[in-house]
Amino acid sequence: MENIKNLWVSGYRSYELGIFQDEDPKKKIIMDYLTQILQDYCENGLQWILTGGQLGIEQYTIETVKKNSIFQTYHLKTAIMLPFTNIANNWSEKNQQRFALAQQQADYVNSVSAQDYVNPSQFTNWQQFMLQHTDAGLMVYDLEHPGKAQYEYRAIKQYQKEHDYDLRLVDFYDLQDFIDAQVDF
């Protein structure tokens, strides 16, 4: 966890977690756990979080950083790096509003490709950009339950074959342990 200045955070989309409302208790649990993990990273020098701005873990991370004053004391910054422009154009109006809010909350927003979607290579180029501009990855992702983030996971695993790049996976067992630790019996 030391010498990690830039952290790529990704994971499940909200619908993959069965979270369809902002008030869902699962979202609060995830955000509370992210707060704990990110604070540990900050205590070891974390300066930037980079995400792709997707619904779910990536937007929850931006929201977590912006809602918790503890992260202001660390001067933690957030960046949304998109694979291409207009990524949310085909999303529902509600999800476009969530995306717009995440962009407003982020300290920096940009696209790796200056074009709209053209072909899948834009995602590959984006993954390479994220890997080359971060020191480690944090994923809320369980290998036993594949989701869209499997592509980021595979890209990181491939990158690790030739580079020193730490990946911390938070799976459903970790989340359950976190919940259990919060409950007094």
C-alpha positions as a Markdown table, in Angstrom:
| # | Residue | x | y | z |
|---|---|---|---|---|
| 1 | Met | 0.0 | 0.0 | 0.0 |
| 2 | Glu | 3.0 | 2.3 | 0.3 |
| 3 | Asn | 4.1 | 4.5 | -2.7 |
| 4 | Ile | 0.6 | 4.3 | -4.2 |
| 5 | Lys | -0.1 | 7.8 | -5.3 |
| 6 | Asn | -2.7 | 7.0 | -8.0 |
| 7 | Leu | -5.3 | 4.3 | -7.5 |
| 8 | Trp | -7.6 | 2.8 | -10.2 |
| 9 | Val | -10.9 | 1.9 | -8.6 |
| 10 | Ser | -13.5 | -0.2 | -10.4 |
| 11 | Gly | -15.9 | -3.0 | -9.8 |
| 12 | Tyr | -19.5 | -4.1 | -10.2 |
| 13 | Arg | -22.1 | -1.9 | -11.8 |
| 14 | Ser | -25.1 | -1.0 | -9.6 |
| 15 | Tyr | -27.5 | -3.3 | -11.4 |
| 16 | Glu | -25.1 | -6.2 | -10.9 |
| 17 | Leu | -25.3 | -5.6 | -7.2 |
| 18 | Gly | -29.1 | -5.4 | -7.3 |
| 19 | Ile | -28.9 | -1.7 | -6.3 |
| 20 | Phe | -31.5 | 0.4 | -8.1 |
| 21 | Gln | -32.2 | 3.2 | -5.5 |
| 22 | Asp | -29.7 | 5.6 | -3.9 |
| 23 | Glu | -31.3 | 4.7 | -0.5 |
| 24 | Asp | -30.5 | 1.0 | -0.8 |
| 25 | Pro | -28.7 | -0.2 | 2.4 |
| 26 | Lys | -26.2 | -2.2 | 0.3 |
| 27 | Lys | -24.9 | 1.0 | -1.2 |
| 28 | Lys | -24.3 | 2.5 | 2.2 |
| 29 | Ile | -22.4 | -0.6 | 3.3 |
| 30 | Ile | -20.2 | -0.5 | 0.2 |
| 31 | Met | -19.5 | 3.2 | 0.7 |
| 32 | Asp | -18.7 | 2.7 | 4.4 |
| 33 | Tyr | -16.3 | 0.0 | 3.5 |
| 34 | Leu | -14.7 | 2.1 | 0.7 |
| 35 | Thr | -14.3 | 4.9 | 3.2 |
| 36 | Gln | -12.3 | 2.6 | 5.5 |
| 37 | Ile | -10.1 | 1.2 | 2.7 |
| 38 | Leu | -9.5 | 4.5 | 1.0 |
| 39 | Gln | -8.5 | 6.1 | 4.3 |
| 40 | Asp | -5.9 | 3.4 | 4.8 |
| 41 | Tyr | -4.5 | 4.2 | 1.3 |
| 42 | Cys | -4.5 | 8.0 | 2.1 |
| 43 | Glu | -2.5 | 7.4 | 5.3 |
| 44 | Asn | 0.1 | 5.8 | 3.0 |
| 45 | Gly | 0.2 | 8.7 | 0.6 |
| 46 | Leu | -2.7 | 8.3 | -1.9 |
| 47 | Gln | -3.3 | 11.4 | -3.9 |
| 48 | Trp | -5.6 | 10.5 | -6.8 |
| 49 | Ile | -8.4 | 8.0 | -7.5 |
| 50 | Leu | -9.1 | 7.3 | -11.1 |
| 51 | Thr | -12.3 | 5.7 | -12.3 |
| 52 | Gly | -14.2 | 5.3 | -15.6 |
| 53 | Gly | -17.3 | 6.9 | -14.1 |
| 54 | Gln | -19.5 | 3.8 | -14.6 |
| 55 | Leu | -22.7 | 3.3 | -12.5 |
| 56 | Gly | -22.0 | 1.4 | -9.3 |
| 57 | Ile | -18.6 | 1.1 | -7.6 |
| 58 | Glu | -16.9 | 3.7 | -9.7 |
| 59 | Gln | -19.6 | 6.4 | -9.0 |
| 60 | Tyr | -19.9 | 5.3 | -5.4 |
| 61 | Thr | -16.2 | 5.9 | -5.0 |
| 62 | Ile | -16.4 | 9.4 | -6.3 |
| 63 | Glu | -19.4 | 10.1 | -4.0 |
| 64 | Thr | -17.6 | 8.5 | -1.0 |
| 65 | Val | -14.6 | 10.8 | -1.4 |
| 66 | Lys | -16.7 | 13.9 | -1.9 |
| 67 | Lys | -19.1 | 13.2 | 1.0 |
| 68 | Asn | -16.5 | 12.4 | 3.6 |
| 69 | Ser | -14.7 | 15.4 | 5.0 |
| 70 | Ile | -11.9 | 13.1 | 6.2 |
| 71 | Phe | -10.7 | 12.9 | 2.5 |
| 72 | Gln | -10.5 | 16.7 | 2.4 |
| 73 | Thr | -7.8 | 16.6 | 5.1 |
| 74 | Tyr | -5.8 | 14.3 | 2.9 |
| 75 | His | -6.4 | 16.5 | -0.2 |
| 76 | Leu | -7.5 | 13.4 | -2.1 |
| 77 | Lys | -8.6 | 14.1 | -5.7 |
| 78 | Thr | -10.8 | 12.1 | -8.0 |
| 79 | Ala | -10.6 | 11.8 | -11.8 |
| 80 | Ile | -13.1 | 10.3 | -14.2 |
| 81 | Met | -11.3 | 9.1 | -17.3 |
| 82 | Leu | -13.7 | 7.9 | -20.0 |
| 83 | Pro | -12.8 | 5.5 | -22.8 |
| 84 | Phe | -14.5 | 7.8 | -25.3 |
| 85 | Thr | -16.8 | 10.9 | -25.4 |
| 86 | Asn | -20.5 | 10.7 | -24.9 |
| 87 | Ile | -20.3 | 7.4 | -23.1 |
| 88 | Ala | -23.6 | 7.9 | -21.3 |
| 89 | Asn | -25.6 | 9.0 | -24.3 |
| 90 | Asn | -27.6 | 5.7 | -24.5 |
| 91 | Trp | -28.2 | 5.5 | -20.7 |
| 92 | Ser | -31.6 | 6.3 | -19.2 |
| 93 | Glu | -32.3 | 9.9 | -18.2 |
| 94 | Lys | -32.0 | 8.9 | -14.5 |
| 95 | Asn | -28.6 | 7.3 | -15.1 |
| 96 | Gln | -27.4 | 10.2 | -17.2 |
| 97 | Gln | -28.3 | 12.5 | -14.2 |
| 98 | Arg | -26.3 | 10.3 | -11.9 |
| 99 | Phe | -23.4 | 10.4 | -14.3 |
| 100 | Ala | -23.6 | 14.2 | -14.6 |
| 101 | Leu | -23.5 | 14.5 | -10.8 |
| 102 | Ala | -20.4 | 12.2 | -10.6 |
| 103 | Gln | -18.7 | 14.4 | -13.2 |
| 104 | Gln | -19.5 | 17.5 | -11.2 |
| 105 | Gln | -18.1 | 15.9 | -8.1 |
| 106 | Ala | -14.9 | 14.8 | -9.7 |
| 107 | Asp | -11.8 | 17.0 | -9.7 |
| 108 | Tyr | -10.9 | 16.1 | -13.2 |
| 109 | Val | -12.9 | 14.6 | -16.1 |
| 110 | Asn | -11.5 | 13.7 | -19.6 |
| 111 | Ser | -11.7 | 11.1 | -22.3 |
| 112 | Val | -8.8 | 8.9 | -23.5 |
| 113 | Ser | -10.4 | 9.0 | -27.0 |
| 114 | Ala | -11.6 | 12.3 | -28.3 |
| 115 | Gln | -14.3 | 10.5 | -30.4 |
| 116 | Asp | -17.6 | 8.9 | -29.7 |
| 117 | Tyr | -17.7 | 5.1 | -29.6 |
| 118 | Val | -16.0 | 3.7 | -32.8 |
| 119 | Asn | -14.8 | 0.2 | -31.8 |
| 120 | Pro | -13.8 | -2.0 | -28.9 |
| 121 | Ser | -10.2 | -1.0 | -29.2 |
| 122 | Gln | -11.2 | 2.2 | -27.4 |
| 123 | Phe | -11.8 | 0.1 | -24.3 |
| 124 | Thr | -8.4 | -1.6 | -24.6 |
| 125 | Asn | -6.7 | 1.8 | -25.1 |
| 126 | Trp | -8.5 | 3.1 | -22.0 |
| 127 | Gln | -7.5 | 0.1 | -19.9 |
| 128 | Gln | -3.8 | 0.6 | -20.9 |
| 129 | Phe | -4.1 | 4.3 | -20.1 |
| 130 | Met | -5.5 | 3.5 | -16.6 |
| 131 | Leu | -2.8 | 0.9 | -15.9 |
| 132 | Gln | 0.0 | 3.3 | -17.1 |
| 133 | His | -1.3 | 6.2 | -15.0 |
| 134 | Thr | -2.0 | 4.4 | -11.7 |
| 135 | Asp | 0.2 | 2.5 | -9.3 |
| 136 | Ala | -2.3 | 0.0 | -8.2 |
| 137 | Gly | -5.9 | -1.2 | -8.5 |
| 138 | Leu | -8.8 | -1.6 | -6.1 |
| 139 | Met | -11.8 | -3.6 | -7.3 |
| 140 | Val | -15.0 | -4.5 | -5.6 |
| 141 | Tyr | -15.3 | -7.7 | -7.5 |
| 142 | Asp | -15.8 | -11.4 | -6.7 |
| 143 | Leu | -14.2 | -13.9 | -9.1 |
| 144 | Glu | -17.0 | -16.3 | -8.2 |
| 145 | His | -19.6 | -13.9 | -9.6 |
| 146 | Pro | -18.3 | -12.5 | -12.9 |
| 147 | Gly | -19.6 | -9.1 | -14.1 |
| 148 | Lys | -18.7 | -6.3 | -16.5 |
| 149 | Ala | -15.6 | -5.5 | -14.5 |
| 150 | Gln | -14.1 | -8.9 | -15.6 |
| 151 | Tyr | -12.5 | -7.0 | -18.5 |
| 152 | Glu | -10.7 | -4.6 | -16.2 |
| 153 | Tyr | -9.7 | -7.6 | -14.0 |
| 154 | Arg | -8.2 | -9.5 | -17.0 |
| 155 | Ala | -6.4 | -6.4 | -18.2 |
| 156 | Ile | -4.8 | -5.9 | -14.7 |
| 157 | Lys | -3.8 | -9.6 | -14.5 |
| 158 | Gln | -2.2 | -9.4 | -17.9 |
| 159 | Tyr | -0.4 | -6.2 | -17.0 |
| 160 | Gln | 0.9 | -7.8 | -13.8 |
| 161 | Lys | 2.8 | -10.4 | -15.8 |
| 162 | Glu | 5.3 | -7.7 | -16.8 |
| 163 | His | 4.8 | -4.9 | -14.3 |
| 164 | Asp | 4.8 | -4.5 | -10.5 |
| 165 | Tyr | 1.2 | -3.5 | -10.1 |
| 166 | Asp | -0.8 | -4.3 | -6.9 |
| 167 | Leu | -4.4 | -5.3 | -7.1 |
| 168 | Arg | -6.7 | -5.5 | -4.1 |
| 169 | Leu | -9.9 | -7.4 | -4.6 |
| 170 | Val | -12.8 | -6.9 | -2.3 |
| 171 | Asp | -15.2 | -9.8 | -2.6 |
| 172 | Phe | -18.6 | -10.6 | -1.1 |
| 173 | Tyr | -16.9 | -12.4 | 1.8 |
| 174 | Asp | -14.9 | -9.2 | 2.6 |
| 175 | Leu | -18.2 | -7.2 | 2.6 |
| 176 | Gln | -19.9 | -9.8 | 4.8 |
| 177 | Asp | -17.0 | -9.7 | 7.3 |
| 178 | Phe | -17.3 | -5.9 | 7.3 |
| 179 | Ile | -21.0 | -6.1 | 8.0 |
| 180 | Asp | -20.5 | -8.7 | 10.7 |
| 181 | Ala | -17.9 | -6.5 | 12.4 |
| 182 | Gln | -20.4 | -3.6 | 12.5 |
| 183 | Val | -23.1 | -5.6 | 14.3 |
| 184 | Asp | -22.9 | -5.9 | 18.0 |
| 185 | Phe | -24.2 | -9.2 | 19.3 |
